[in-house]
Amino acid sequence: MIKTRMTELFGCKRPIMLAGMNWVTTPELVASVCNAGGLGILATARCTPEETRKYIREIRSLTDKPFGINQLLILGQVAKDTIDVAVEEKVPVINYTLGKPWFIDRVHAYGGKVIGTTAFVKHALKAEQLGCDAIVVTGAEAAAHGEEATTLVMLPIVASKVKIPIISAGGYSDGRGLAAALALGASAVSMGTRFALTKESIVHEAFKQLCLQGSENDTIVSDKFDGMRGRALKTPVTEKMAKGGFPVADAFRGAYDIKTMLNLNWFQFMGMGFKMMASDEDHPMWVLARQAAGNLRHTKALYNGDTKEGIFFAGQVIGSCSDLPTVAELIDRVMAEAEATIRKNNSMLA
Ligand SMILES: Cc1cc2nc3c(=O)[nH]c(=O)nc-3n(C[C@H](O)[C@H](O)[C@H](O)COP(=O)(O)O)c2cc1C
């Protein structure tokens, strides 16, 4: 058994977090991770407040363990409404990214915890100053949005500068990785791609198989997928998009879809765009339009298995994934490997 500051802080048994993944982290996947001893996080960026409440209650019907939600704060009013619902529902953990949290005191008031996610050392320091209980530090290997610095470089730098527990993300799939993260100063790891490749994950079988066949070199980084630097599975369409220009027609169709999905009028949708412009990360307005365009393609991949048009965010770690275990099998395996690795390394001490 491995006890860390993370397991103590959140009251879970194992130092493993399910990374929030838009579309992928269904209530079933979240609850499976919690029931296997990890910390499951529900991504809510695509959810209306009503859906957020429904999913939170579904998770509670499937597990009595602590869990969390993840929200992108650049979504402005949409993010505010989701966080309000999560606070009303007293969700144990609120995980945010891309923005400044305004809700920390409200979460602490009911005994909840707040985790900031960042890919920059300076933002990790800021999250600690603002009162976060823990931070997720994401390295360049990660699926979806990340920056240049790798996990191996970022983690020890952040660990030497902050006091709050660190959850390391980007590139984890097994127990050797977990043992390494603990050695580098983390209290847990967060896995996205690896959990997307489990039996419980709703990712379409076609994309699961493409990932399993892929090597560590079969992902591609571009800001063309949804306007922000992101890593996706390398396919003919992602390679073409990475070389191409701004997808105007897709952006219009996607903008309409997002507006409808989030139940916004055009005025509110534009407001969200301006909020992004004013955010700390300095995302320009067109990021929203590109996100809208990318959104269409993500659902095509995840739900329809459309390998010609769909985009699937995936990390370099696909190179070390070769099976589709259940969540419980995966977590048990990672823990057993981590314990064996720590024992083996300790035995090297003369
Ligand atoms: C399909 C997919 C969707 C994602 N959506 C989100 C999201 O909505 N919010 C977020 O903060 N991160 C999102 N991520 C990134 C993960 O939270 C996490 O940072 C990343 O998967 C960690 O790296 P790994 O894939 O190497 O484990 C997504 C990742 C994937 C694979």
PDBQT file of the ligand as one rigid body, heavy atoms in Angstrom, charges set to zero:
ROOT
HETATM    1  C1  LIG A 401      -9.908  12.798 -25.136  1.00  0.00    +0.000 C 
HETATM    2  C2  LIG A 401      -9.310  13.761 -24.143  1.00  0.00    +0.000 A 
HETATM    3  C3  LIG A 401     -10.063  14.863 -23.708  1.00  0.00    +0.000 A 
HETATM    4  C4  LIG A 401      -9.520  15.766 -22.793  1.00  0.00    +0.000 A 
HETATM    5  N1  LIG A 401     -10.293  16.801 -22.318  1.00  0.00    +0.000 NA
HETATM    6  C5  LIG A 401      -9.827  17.589 -21.294  1.00  0.00    +0.000 A 
HETATM    7  C6  LIG A 401     -10.689  18.531 -20.633  1.00  0.00    +0.000 A 
HETATM    8  O1  LIG A 401     -11.876  18.650 -20.931  1.00  0.00    +0.000 OA
HETATM    9  N2  LIG A 401     -10.166  19.290 -19.621  1.00  0.00    +0.000 N 
HETATM   10  C7  LIG A 401      -8.851  19.168 -19.232  1.00  0.00    +0.000 A 
HETATM   11  O2  LIG A 401      -8.428  19.870 -18.315  1.00  0.00    +0.000 OA
HETATM   12  N3  LIG A 401      -8.023  18.284 -19.856  1.00  0.00    +0.000 NA
HETATM   13  C8  LIG A 401      -8.499  17.468 -20.841  1.00  0.00    +0.000 A 
HETATM   14  N4  LIG A 401      -7.685  16.500 -21.385  1.00  0.00    +0.000 N 
HETATM   15  C9  LIG A 401      -6.283  16.364 -20.901  1.00  0.00    +0.000 C 
HETATM   16  C10 LIG A 401      -6.228  15.453 -19.664  1.00  0.00    +0.000 C 
HETATM   17  O3  LIG A 401      -6.939  16.040 -18.602  1.00  0.00    +0.000 OA
HETATM   18  C11 LIG A 401      -4.789  15.208 -19.176  1.00  0.00    +0.000 C 
HETATM   19  O4  LIG A 401      -4.125  16.425 -18.961  1.00  0.00    +0.000 OA
HETATM   20  C12 LIG A 401      -3.935  14.379 -20.114  1.00  0.00    +0.000 C 
HETATM   21  O5  LIG A 401      -4.679  13.339 -20.698  1.00  0.00    +0.000 OA
HETATM   22  C13 LIG A 401      -2.772  13.788 -19.324  1.00  0.00    +0.000 C 
HETATM   23  O6  LIG A 401      -1.825  13.198 -20.157  1.00  0.00    +0.000 OA
HETATM   24  P1  LIG A 401      -1.851  11.638 -20.591  1.00  0.00    +0.000 P 
HETATM   25  O7  LIG A 401      -2.877  11.560 -21.650  1.00  0.00    +0.000 OA
HETATM   26  O8  LIG A 401      -0.465  11.391 -21.059  1.00  0.00    +0.000 OA
HETATM   27  O9  LIG A 401      -2.233  10.833 -19.390  1.00  0.00    +0.000 OA
HETATM   28  C14 LIG A 401      -8.192  15.575 -22.308  1.00  0.00    +0.000 A 
HETATM   29  C15 LIG A 401      -7.464  14.448 -22.736  1.00  0.00    +0.000 A 
HETATM   30  C16 LIG A 401      -8.016  13.540 -23.620  1.00  0.00    +0.000 A 
HETATM   31  C17 LIG A 401      -7.223  12.296 -23.997  1.00  0.00    +0.000 C 
ENDROOT
TORSDOF 0
